[in-house]
């Protein structure tokens, strides 16, 4: 949630409006939210004043009774009944004003950083750098898509996956299953020195997922359990952020860096028939997620560090990739700034997004009340949060199979993965 104070002052509101417009937010929603914020402020002030007046009257009644002025006390009691009735009415109006404001402000995304490029959609995203890619290396050889290579080897079975669960699920066997497990273990080992490994539940309460910005009126990607007020994790970020909700951390404990491996579930609504062959887009996938909580002044440096950590996995796996900074109009709901990592997959001749590294600033912390206290004392402040995919397996798996395919139909395993897979070649 954005800072409500930004909506109240003319100058800060103008600045917030400008930044939200870069994200493509309807200006009418911004204006309506400001009007609701002003109404809420006025309702709070009126209620507080009426409560003070009522409390003062009650105190005066007590004084009059102690001093033996029962007639005057009785008259004041009658007046107090009217004050209490007015207070109840004002409290009702305040609750309505707060509910209206909460409903509207929950629809406003985080403010984009000024450093994020201008643009309305992905066509304006900016390639920051390319690592290990040489277009000429792919000109003299044809590459088959990973699903053909894997199905011929018998390590992937799309047909039986569809029988079990429908479209956009996969069954992996033998070397294909070991490759996925190896990627998870490699991802955890790569980041264990900087991030505390954490095992979290794969289901979270509604308030936990709402406070992280993963359950909004604009997002219908999460899966809900039918008989419980629980949601399946769309990413382990939700649970890792939920662990700190409602807590006050010590500045000395920041940055707090955690990681978790989890299975993730997303509906991928609207994706049917679009890049859904093989492991390009799945409803269920495996991922190692990295999360950092830090002081506001440390967040830019933490973003660079987190991005480098996520790039490290691709470098170790010897995969060509590029870093793409998302323009303001393509940023996710909660993010202020995002860098995507995209791996080149020669079998589909596409750059596949395998990680998003996001600076969330205090957007999640405000709704989740994740705060810290400076070592020198003073008022508590909101932390800044960041997250990134330390290693998301599906598209990395696909890229390894496409890059590693050999003339005899087997797949060469990257050297860093050999100890985890237990073989240099996947042959079945």
C-alpha positions in Angstrom: 0.0 0.0 0.0 1.3 3.5 -0.8 1.7 6.1 1.9 -1.8 7.6 2.4 -0.1 10.9 3.4 0.9 11.4 -0.2 -2.7 11.8 -1.1 -3.5 14.6 1.4 -1.0 17.4 0.6 -1.4 19.1 -2.8 2.3 19.0 -3.7 2.8 15.3 -2.7 -0.5 14.3 -4.4 0.7 16.0 -7.7 3.9 14.0 -7.5 2.2 10.7 -6.7 -0.3 11.3 -9.5 2.6 11.9 -12.0 4.3 8.7 -11.0 1.2 6.6 -11.0 0.4 7.9 -14.5 3.7 6.4 -15.6 2.3 3.0 -14.5 -0.9 3.6 -16.5 -3.2 4.0 -13.5 -6.6 5.6 -14.3 -6.4 9.2 -13.1 -10.1 8.9 -12.0 -9.1 6.1 -9.5 -6.3 8.4 -8.2 -8.7 11.3 -7.7 -11.3 9.1 -6.1 -8.8 7.7 -3.7 -7.7 11.2 -2.7 -11.3 12.3 -2.1 -11.8 9.2 0.0 -8.6 10.0 2.0 -9.8 13.5 2.6 -13.2 12.3 3.7 -11.6 9.7 6.0 -9.4 12.4 7.6 -12.3 14.7 8.2 -14.4 11.8 9.7 -11.5 10.9 12.0 -11.2 14.5 13.2 -14.9 14.9 13.7 -15.1 11.6 15.6 -12.1 12.4 17.8 -13.5 15.9 18.6 -17.0 14.4 19.5 -15.3 11.8 21.7 -13.3 14.4 23.6 -16.5 16.4 24.1 -18.4 13.4 25.4 -15.6 12.4 27.7 -15.3 15.9 29.1 -19.0 15.9 29.8 -18.8 12.6 31.6 -15.9 14.0 33.7 -18.0 17.1 34.5 -21.0 15.0 35.6 -18.7 13.2 38.0 -17.4 16.5 39.4 -20.9 17.9 39.9 -22.1 14.8 41.7 -19.1 14.9 44.0 -19.8 18.5 44.9 -23.5 17.9 45.5 -24.9 19.5 42.4 -27.2 16.7 41.5 -29.8 18.8 39.6 -27.1 20.2 37.3 -25.6 16.8 36.9 -28.9 15.4 35.9 -29.4 18.1 33.2 -25.9 17.5 31.9 -26.6 13.7 31.7 -29.6 14.4 29.4 -27.3 16.5 27.2 -24.7 13.7 27.2 -27.2 11.2 25.8 -27.5 13.4 22.7 -23.7 13.7 22.5 -23.3 9.9 22.7 -25.9 9.4 20.0 -24.1 11.9 17.8 -20.8 10.2 18.6 -22.2 6.8 17.5 -23.4 8.3 14.3 -20.0 9.9 13.6 -18.2 6.6 14.4 -20.5 4.8 11.9 -19.6 7.5 9.3 -15.9 7.0 10.1 -16.1 3.3 9.6 -17.8 3.7 6.3 -15.1 6.3 5.2 -12.3 4.0 6.3 -13.8 1.1 4.4 -14.2 3.2 1.3 -10.7 4.4 1.5 -9.2 1.0 2.2 -11.1 -0.4 -0.8 -9.7 2.3 -3.2 -6.2 2.5 -1.9 -5.8 -1.3 -2.2 -6.2 -0.8 -6.0 -3.4 1.6 -6.3 0.0 0.0 -7.2 3.3 1.0 -5.9 4.9 4.1 -7.3 7.5 3.4 -10.0 11.0 4.6 -9.4 12.1 7.6 -11.5 15.0 5.4 -12.7 12.5 3.0 -14.4 12.3 3.7 -18.1 9.3 5.4 -19.5 6.9 3.3 -21.5 3.4 1.7 -21.5 4.2 -1.9 -22.1 7.0 -4.5 -22.7 8.0 -2.9 -26.0 9.6 -0.1 -24.0 11.6 -2.4 -21.8 15.4 -1.8 -21.9 18.1 -4.4 -22.4 20.8 -3.5 -19.9 23.4 -6.0 -20.8 23.9 -9.4 -22.5 26.1 -12.1 -21.2 27.5 -15.1 -23.1 25.3 -14.8 -26.2 26.8 -15.0 -29.7 24.2 -15.1 -32.5 26.7 -16.6 -34.8 27.0 -19.7 -32.7 23.5 -20.8 -33.6 23.7 -20.2 -37.4 25.3 -23.5 -38.5 23.2 -25.9 -36.5 19.6 -26.6 -36.0 18.2 -27.0 -32.5 15.1 -28.9 -31.5 12.7 -27.6 -28.9 13.2 -29.1 -25.4 9.9 -31.0 -25.4 10.9 -33.0 -28.5 14.3 -33.8 -27.1 12.9 -34.7 -23.7 10.0 -36.8 -24.9 12.2 -38.8 -27.3 14.5 -39.5 -24.3 11.4 -40.5 -22.2 12.3 -38.0 -19.5 9.2 -35.8 -20.0 5.6 -37.0 -20.5 3.2 -34.3 -21.5 0.4 -36.7 -22.5 0.2 -38.4 -19.2 0.6 -35.1 -17.3 -2.6 -33.9 -19.2 -4.3 -37.1 -18.2 -3.5 -36.4 -14.5 -4.1 -32.6 -14.3 -4.9 -31.1 -17.7 -3.0 -28.6 -19.8 0.1 -26.7 -18.6 1.4 -29.5 -16.2 4.3 -31.8 -16.8 5.6 -35.2 -15.7 9.4 -35.6 -15.5 11.1 -39.0 -15.2 14.6 -40.4 -14.8 17.3 -37.9 -15.8 14.7 -35.2 -16.4 13.5 -35.5 -12.8 17.1 -35.6 -11.5 17.9 -32.5 -13.5 15.0 -30.6 -11.9 16.0 -31.8 -8.4 19.6 -30.9 -9.1 18.6 -27.4 -10.1 16.8 -26.8 -6.8 19.7 -28.1 -4.8 22.2 -26.1 -6.8 20.1 -23.0 -6.3 20.0 -23.5 -2.5 23.8 -24.2 -2.3 24.7 -21.2 -4.4 23.0 -18.8 -2.1 23.4 -20.4 1.3 26.3 -18.1 2.5 24.2 -14.9 2.1 20.6 -16.1 2.6 19.2 -18.1 5.5 17.5 -21.2 4.1 14.0 -21.5 5.4 11.3 -24.1 5.0 7.8 -22.5 4.9 4.3 -23.8 4.6 3.0 -24.1 1.0 -0.4 -22.6 2.1 -1.0 -19.2 3.6 -3.9 -17.3 5.1 -5.8 -14.7 3.1 -4.4 -11.7 5.1 -0.9 -12.9 4.5 -1.2 -13.0 0.7 -3.2 -9.8 0.6 -0.6 -7.9 2.5 2.1 -8.8 0.0 0.1 -7.5 -2.9 -0.3 -10.9 -4.5 -4.1 -10.9 -4.2 -5.7 -7.8 -5.7 -8.7 -6.9 -7.8 -6.3 -7.0 -10.8 -4.7 -10.4 -10.0 -6.6 -13.7 -10.3 -3.6 -15.9 -10.6 -3.6 -17.5 -7.2 -5.2 -20.8 -6.3 -7.6 -20.9 -3.3 -8.4 -24.1 -1.3 -12.1 -24.9 -1.6 -12.8 -25.7 2.1 -10.3 -23.4 3.9 -9.4 -19.8 4.1 -6.0 -20.7 2.6 -4.2 -20.0 -0.6 -1.4 -22.1 -2.4 1.8 -20.2 -2.7 2.2 -18.3 -6.0 5.8 -17.8 -4.9 7.7 -18.4 -1.6 8.1 -14.6 -1.4 4.6 -14.5 0.1 5.5 -16.8 3.0 8.9 -15.3 3.6 7.4 -11.8 3.8 4.6 -13.1 6.0 7.1 -14.3 8.6 7.9 -10.7 9.4 4.5 -9.2 9.3 3.5 -7.3 12.4 7.1 -7.3 13.8 9.6 -4.6 14.7 13.1 -5.5 13.8 16.4 -4.2 15.1 18.5 -2.1 12.7 21.4 -4.4 13.6 19.6 -7.4 12.2 19.2 -5.7 8.7 19.6 -6.6 6.0 17.6 -9.8 6.7 18.1 -12.1 3.8 16.2 -15.3 3.5 15.5 -18.0 0.9 13.1 -20.8 0.4 12.5 -23.6 -2.0 8.9 -24.2 -2.8 6.5 -25.5 -5.3 4.6 -22.6 -6.8 1.1 -22.5 -8.3 -0.3 -19.9 -10.7 -3.3 -20.0 -12.9 -1.6 -18.2 -15.8 -5.0 -16.9 -16.8 -5.3 -15.9 -20.4 -2.1 -17.9 -21.4 -3.9 -20.9 -23.0 -2.3 -21.6 -26.4 0.4 -19.0 -25.9 4.0 -20.3 -25.4 2.6 -23.3 -23.4 4.4 -26.2 -25.1 6.8 -28.0 -22.8 8.1 -26.1 -19.7 7.7 -22.6 -21.1 4.6 -21.8 -19.0 3.2 -24.1 -16.2 0.5 -23.9 -13.5 2.8 -25.7 -11.1 6.6 -25.3 -10.9 9.6 -25.4 -8.6 11.6 -22.3 -7.5 14.2 -21.1 -5.1 13.2 -17.6 -4.0 15.4 -14.9 -2.4 14.0 -12.1 -0.2 15.7 -9.2 1.5 14.5 -6.7 4.1 16.7 -3.6 4.6 16.7 0.0 5.6 15.4 2.5 3.0 18.8 4.0 2.3 20.3 0.5 1.7 17.7 -0.7 -0.9 19.4 0.5 -4.1 22.6 -1.3 -3.1 20.6 -4.3 -2.0 18.9 -4.4 -5.4 22.3 -4.5 -7.2 23.5 -7.2 -4.9 20.3 -9.3 -5.4 20.5 -9.0 -9.1 24.1 -10.2 -9.1 23.2 -13.2 -7.0 20.4 -14.2 -9.4 22.7 -13.7 -12.4 25.3 -16.0 -10.7 23.1 -19.1 -11.2 22.9 -18.5 -14.9 26.6 -17.9 -15.2 27.4 -21.1 -13.3 25.0 -23.0 -15.6 26.8 -21.5 -18.7 23.6 -20.2 -20.1 23.5 -17.1 -22.3 21.2 -14.5 -20.8 20.3 -10.8 -20.9 19.3 -8.4 -18.2 16.1 -6.4 -19.1 14.9 -3.4 -17.0 11.1 -3.1 -17.1 9.6 0.2 -18.1 7.1 1.9 -15.7 4.0 0.7 -17.6 5.2 -3.0 -17.5 6.1 -3.1 -13.8 4.3 -5.5 -11.5 1.6 -4.2 -9.1 3.9 -4.1 -6.0 7.2 -3.2 -7.6 9.0 0.1 -7.9 11.7 -1.2 -10.1 12.2 -4.6 -11.8 15.0 -6.3 -13.7 14.1 -9.5 -15.6 16.7 -12.1 -16.4 16.0 -13.8 -19.8 17.8 -16.9 -21.0 18.2 -17.6 -24.8 16.6 -20.9 -25.7 17.8 -22.0 -29.2 15.2 -24.7 -29.7 12.3 -22.2 -29.5 14.5 -19.3 -30.7 13.3 -17.1 -27.9 14.5 -15.2 -24.8 12.7 -16.8 -21.9 12.2 -14.9 -18.6 13.7 -17.0 -15.8 13.9 -14.5 -13.0 12.4 -11.2 -11.9 14.4 -9.1 -9.4 12.2 -6.5 -7.8 12.5 -3.5 -5.5 9.3 -3.2 -3.6 10.3 -0.2 -1.4 7.9 0.1 1.7 4.8 -1.0 -0.3 4.5 -4.5 1.3 5.9 -3.4 4.6 3.2 -0.8 5.1 0.3 -3.2 4.8 2.1 -5.9 6.6 3.5 -3.5 9.3 7.0 -4.7 9.0 9.1 -2.1 10.8 12.5 -1.5 12.3 14.0 0.6 15.0 17.3 2.5 14.5 20.2 1.6 16.8 20.2 5.1 18.2 16.5 4.9 19.1 13.7 7.1 17.8 10.4 6.3 16.0 10.0 3.0 14.2 10.2 3.1 10.4 9.1 0.8 7.6 11.6 -1.6 6.1 12.2 -1.8 2.3 11.7 -5.3 0.8 13.2 -6.9 -2.3 12.8 -10.3 -4.0 14.2 -12.3 -6.8 14.2 -15.8 -8.2 17.4 -17.4 -7.1 16.7 -20.3 -9.5 13.3 -20.9 -11.1 13.5 -24.4 -12.6 11.1 -24.8 -15.6 12.6 -22.5 -18.2 16.1 -23.0 -17.0 15.5 -26.8 -17.3 14.2 -26.2 -20.9 17.2 -24.0 -21.8 19.6 -26.6 -20.5 18.0 -29.3 -22.6 18.0 -27.2 -25.7 21.6 -26.0 -25.3 22.8 -29.5 -24.2 21.2 -31.6 -27.0 23.7 -33.8 -28.8 23.6 -35.5 -32.2 22.9 -38.9 -30.6 19.8 -37.5 -28.9 21.2 -37.3 -25.4 21.6 -34.1 -23.4 24.9 -32.8 -22.0 24.7 -31.7 -18.3 26.4 -28.4 -17.3 29.5 -29.2 -15.3 28.2 -27.4 -12.2 25.1 -29.7 -12.2 27.0 -33.0 -12.7 27.5 -33.7 -9.0 23.7 -33.1 -8.4 22.4 -35.1 -11.4 25.0 -37.8 -10.9 25.8 -38.0 -14.6 27.5 -35.9 -17.3 24.8 -36.9 -19.9 21.1 -37.4 -19.7 20.2 -40.5 -21.8 16.9 -41.4 -20.3 
